[in-house]
Amino acid sequence: QNLTNYCSIQIRTVSINIHGMVISIQEKWREQEHLWPAAIVMANYLTDASSEPCKGANIVEAGAGTGLLSMALGSVSQSKEWSVVATDGDHLALKNIRRNLNLNRLTGRVSVQTWDWYLTKLPEWAPSVDLIVASDVVYGNLCSTSAYFFLARRLAEIILARALESVVGGSPRPAPHALLLLQVRGGSFEGSTVQAFVAEMERHGLQVDLLEIPPIALASVHQEVWPALRLYRATAPAGYSAAGLASKQEGAGP
């Protein structure tokens, strides 16, 4: 581990082993640029060759922070023919992601873009994304103006728009889905920000399923963290496209 000083905030370089791939990460103790346990578990989960949770060709990481997920995916992207985009709404985090990509010689395999969840205009990659991934993006105050509430809305807009498009436009591509590994803080899921985030996704029409985290992924971090981690898959509910189309037609009038 190498300690450096950047913008008057101490940072360090750590090496993370993801299924034999060694990825170097520069991190700060600042929330948006810190490497959290959930990111390490999620990177192991997404790149596990035995399960291959990443079925799509176009993958976007939301709230990338240090960019670990994107770099892990980018490291295997050539053999999988994946396109990987790391996004964040914080300009210092984006700068650090680019630094980490350069450090790992992955600049050409992962693109970096701004995604501000507060903006209603969807990003350019929204019509073509197949999978959105994120880790530990839900924290802070239990408040309707918190960033994660807006992430829930943006995810619903992207996923459900594509689900409707598959029927209206006859698109052969399935609607995208999201995989999110979140950490419950405070000891209880009830009343937590994670519970509020899941409820917000459901309120905006997404189907949210709790998945089992494979032991091989959990083994990458200390056991004390395991009970606090929850893996979710957010998708368009079965039959949404037909129902959404019917509703749209009724609302259009004669």
C-alpha positions as CSV (number, residue, x, y, z in Angstrom):
1,Q,0.0,0.0,0.0
2,N,1.4,3.4,-1.0
3,L,0.3,6.5,0.8
4,T,0.2,9.8,-1.2
5,N,-1.3,13.3,-0.6
6,Y,-3.7,14.6,-3.2
7,C,-5.7,17.8,-2.8
8,S,-4.7,17.9,0.9
9,I,-6.6,14.6,1.4
10,Q,-4.5,11.5,2.1
11,I,-5.0,8.7,-0.4
12,R,-3.5,5.2,-0.7
13,T,-3.0,2.7,-3.4
14,V,-4.3,-0.8,-2.7
15,S,-4.2,-4.0,-4.7
16,I,-7.4,-6.0,-5.0
17,N,-7.4,-9.6,-6.3
18,I,-10.5,-10.4,-8.3
19,H,-10.4,-14.1,-9.4
20,G,-6.7,-13.9,-10.0
21,M,-6.8,-10.4,-11.6
22,V,-4.9,-7.9,-9.6
23,I,-6.4,-4.4,-9.8
24,S,-4.7,-1.4,-8.3
25,I,-7.0,1.3,-6.8
26,Q,-6.2,4.8,-5.6
27,E,-8.7,5.7,-2.9
28,K,-9.4,8.5,-0.5
29,W,-11.3,8.6,2.8
30,R,-13.9,10.7,1.0
31,E,-17.2,8.8,0.5
32,Q,-17.3,9.1,-3.3
33,E,-13.7,8.0,-3.7
34,H,-13.4,5.3,-1.0
35,L,-13.2,1.6,-1.7
36,W,-16.1,0.0,0.2
37,P,-16.5,-3.7,0.9
38,A,-19.6,-4.0,-1.2
39,A,-17.6,-3.0,-4.3
40,I,-15.1,-5.8,-3.7
41,V,-17.9,-8.4,-3.3
42,M,-19.8,-7.1,-6.3
43,A,-16.6,-7.2,-8.5
44,N,-16.1,-10.8,-7.6
45,Y,-19.8,-11.6,-8.2
46,L,-20.0,-10.0,-11.6
47,T,-16.8,-11.6,-12.9
48,D,-17.5,-15.1,-11.6
49,A,-17.1,-17.4,-14.6
50,S,-19.2,-20.1,-12.9
51,S,-22.3,-18.0,-12.7
52,E,-21.8,-15.2,-15.3
53,P,-24.4,-12.8,-14.1
54,C,-23.5,-10.3,-16.8
55,K,-25.5,-11.5,-19.8
56,G,-25.7,-8.2,-21.7
57,A,-23.1,-6.7,-24.1
58,N,-23.5,-3.0,-22.9
59,I,-22.8,-2.6,-19.2
60,V,-23.0,0.7,-17.2
61,E,-21.8,1.2,-13.6
62,A,-23.8,3.8,-11.7
63,G,-22.0,5.7,-8.9
64,A,-18.7,4.1,-9.8
65,G,-16.7,5.9,-7.1
66,T,-13.2,4.3,-7.5
67,G,-14.3,2.4,-10.7
68,L,-13.5,-1.0,-9.3
69,L,-16.5,-2.8,-10.8
70,S,-15.9,-1.2,-14.2
71,M,-12.3,-2.1,-14.1
72,A,-13.0,-5.7,-13.2
73,L,-15.5,-6.0,-16.0
74,G,-13.1,-4.2,-18.4
75,S,-10.4,-6.6,-17.5
76,V,-12.4,-9.5,-19.0
77,S,-14.3,-7.4,-21.6
78,Q,-12.2,-8.5,-24.6
79,S,-13.1,-12.2,-24.1
80,K,-16.7,-11.4,-23.4
81,E,-17.2,-8.7,-26.0
82,W,-18.6,-6.4,-23.4
83,S,-18.8,-2.6,-23.6
84,V,-18.3,-1.0,-20.2
85,V,-19.1,2.5,-19.1
86,A,-18.2,3.9,-15.6
87,T,-20.4,6.8,-14.5
88,D,-20.6,9.1,-11.5
89,G,-22.0,12.5,-10.8
90,D,-19.0,13.7,-8.8
91,H,-16.3,15.4,-10.9
92,L,-13.5,14.4,-8.4
93,A,-14.7,10.8,-8.5
94,L,-14.6,10.8,-12.3
95,K,-11.1,12.2,-12.2
96,N,-10.0,9.4,-9.8
97,I,-11.7,6.8,-12.0
98,R,-9.6,8.0,-15.0
99,R,-6.5,7.9,-12.9
100,N,-7.3,4.3,-11.8
101,L,-8.0,3.2,-15.4
102,N,-4.6,4.6,-16.5
103,L,-2.9,2.9,-13.5
104,N,-4.3,-0.4,-14.6
105,R,-3.8,0.2,-18.3
106,L,-7.6,-0.2,-19.0
107,T,-8.2,3.3,-20.5
108,G,-9.2,1.7,-23.8
109,R,-11.6,-0.8,-22.3
110,V,-13.7,1.3,-20.1
111,S,-15.2,4.7,-21.0
112,V,-16.0,7.3,-18.3
113,Q,-19.1,9.5,-18.4
114,T,-21.0,11.9,-16.1
115,W,-24.4,10.7,-14.9
116,D,-26.1,13.1,-12.5
117,W,-29.2,11.3,-11.1
118,Y,-30.9,14.6,-10.4
119,L,-31.1,15.4,-14.1
120,T,-34.3,14.2,-15.8
121,K,-32.7,14.0,-19.2
122,L,-31.5,10.5,-19.6
123,P,-27.9,9.8,-20.7
124,E,-27.0,8.9,-24.3
125,W,-26.3,5.3,-23.4
126,A,-29.8,4.7,-22.0
127,P,-31.4,3.3,-25.3
128,S,-28.7,0.7,-25.7
129,V,-27.7,-0.4,-22.2
130,D,-28.3,-4.1,-21.3
131,L,-27.2,-4.1,-17.6
132,I,-26.7,-1.4,-15.0
133,V,-24.6,-2.3,-12.0
134,A,-23.8,-0.5,-8.7
135,S,-22.4,-1.1,-5.3
136,D,-23.0,0.7,-2.0
137,V,-24.8,3.7,-3.6
138,V,-27.4,4.1,-0.9
139,Y,-26.3,5.9,2.2
140,G,-26.8,9.1,4.1
141,N,-30.0,10.7,5.3
142,L,-33.4,9.1,5.0
143,C,-34.7,12.0,3.0
144,S,-36.7,12.3,-0.3
145,T,-34.1,14.7,-1.7
146,S,-31.2,12.2,-1.2
147,A,-29.5,11.2,-4.4
148,Y,-30.5,7.5,-4.2
149,F,-34.2,8.4,-4.5
150,F,-33.4,10.0,-7.8
151,L,-31.4,7.0,-8.9
152,A,-34.4,4.8,-8.2
153,R,-36.5,7.0,-10.6
154,R,-33.8,7.1,-13.3
155,L,-33.5,3.3,-13.2
156,A,-37.3,2.9,-13.6
157,E,-37.4,5.3,-16.5
158,I,-34.6,3.5,-18.4
159,I,-35.7,0.0,-17.7
160,L,-39.5,0.5,-18.2
161,A,-39.1,2.7,-21.3
162,R,-37.1,-0.1,-23.0
163,A,-39.7,-2.7,-21.8
164,L,-42.5,-0.7,-23.5
165,E,-40.3,-0.2,-26.6
166,S,-39.9,-4.0,-27.1
167,V,-43.7,-4.2,-27.7
168,V,-44.4,-0.8,-29.4
169,G,-41.4,-0.9,-31.6
170,G,-41.0,-4.6,-31.9
171,S,-37.4,-4.4,-30.6
172,P,-35.9,-7.9,-30.3
173,R,-33.6,-6.8,-27.5
174,P,-34.9,-7.5,-24.0
175,A,-35.3,-4.7,-21.5
176,P,-32.2,-4.0,-19.4
177,H,-32.0,-4.8,-15.8
178,A,-30.0,-3.6,-12.8
179,L,-27.9,-5.5,-10.3
180,L,-27.2,-3.6,-7.1
181,L,-25.2,-4.7,-4.0
182,L,-26.1,-2.5,-1.1
183,Q,-25.0,-2.3,2.5
184,V,-27.5,-1.8,5.3
185,R,-26.1,0.6,7.9
186,G,-27.4,1.0,11.5
187,G,-28.0,-2.7,12.1
188,S,-31.6,-3.1,10.9
189,F,-33.1,-3.3,7.4
190,E,-36.4,-2.0,8.7
191,G,-36.4,1.8,8.5
192,S,-33.1,1.8,6.7
193,T,-32.1,3.8,3.6
194,V,-31.8,0.6,1.7
195,Q,-35.4,-0.3,2.5
196,A,-36.5,3.1,1.4
197,F,-34.5,2.8,-1.9
198,V,-36.1,-0.6,-2.7
199,A,-39.5,0.8,-1.9
200,E,-38.9,3.7,-4.2
201,M,-37.9,1.5,-7.1
202,E,-41.1,-0.6,-6.6
203,R,-43.2,2.6,-6.3
204,H,-41.9,3.6,-9.8
205,G,-43.0,0.3,-11.3
206,L,-39.9,-2.0,-11.0
207,Q,-39.9,-5.5,-9.8
208,V,-37.2,-5.9,-7.2
209,D,-35.9,-9.3,-6.2
210,L,-33.5,-10.2,-3.4
211,L,-30.8,-12.5,-4.6
212,E,-28.4,-14.8,-2.8
213,I,-24.8,-13.6,-2.7
214,P,-22.5,-16.5,-3.7
215,P,-20.1,-17.6,-0.9
216,I,-17.1,-17.2,-3.2
217,A,-17.9,-13.5,-3.6
218,L,-18.5,-12.9,0.1
219,A,-15.2,-14.6,1.0
220,S,-13.4,-11.5,-0.5
221,V,-14.3,-9.4,2.6
222,H,-14.4,-9.7,6.4
223,Q,-17.3,-11.9,7.7
224,E,-18.5,-9.0,9.9
225,V,-19.8,-7.2,6.8
226,W,-21.7,-10.2,5.4
227,P,-25.0,-9.7,7.2
228,A,-25.3,-6.1,6.1
229,L,-24.9,-6.8,2.4
230,R,-28.0,-7.3,0.1
231,L,-28.0,-8.1,-3.6
232,Y,-31.0,-6.9,-5.6
233,R,-32.1,-7.3,-9.2
234,A,-34.4,-4.7,-10.6
235,T,-36.4,-5.5,-13.7
236,A,-39.6,-4.6,-15.6
237,P,-42.4,-6.7,-14.1
238,A,-43.8,-9.6,-16.2
239,G,-46.5,-8.2,-18.4
240,Y,-45.5,-4.6,-17.9
241,S,-45.1,-3.9,-21.7
242,A,-48.6,-5.0,-22.6
243,A,-50.2,-3.2,-19.6
244,G,-48.2,-0.1,-20.3
245,L,-49.2,-0.1,-23.9
246,A,-52.9,-0.5,-23.1
247,S,-52.7,2.3,-20.5
248,K,-51.0,4.5,-23.0
249,Q,-53.7,3.8,-25.6
250,E,-56.5,4.5,-23.2
251,G,-54.9,7.8,-22.1
252,A,-54.6,8.9,-25.7
253,G,-58.4,9.1,-26.1
254,P,-60.3,8.5,-29.3
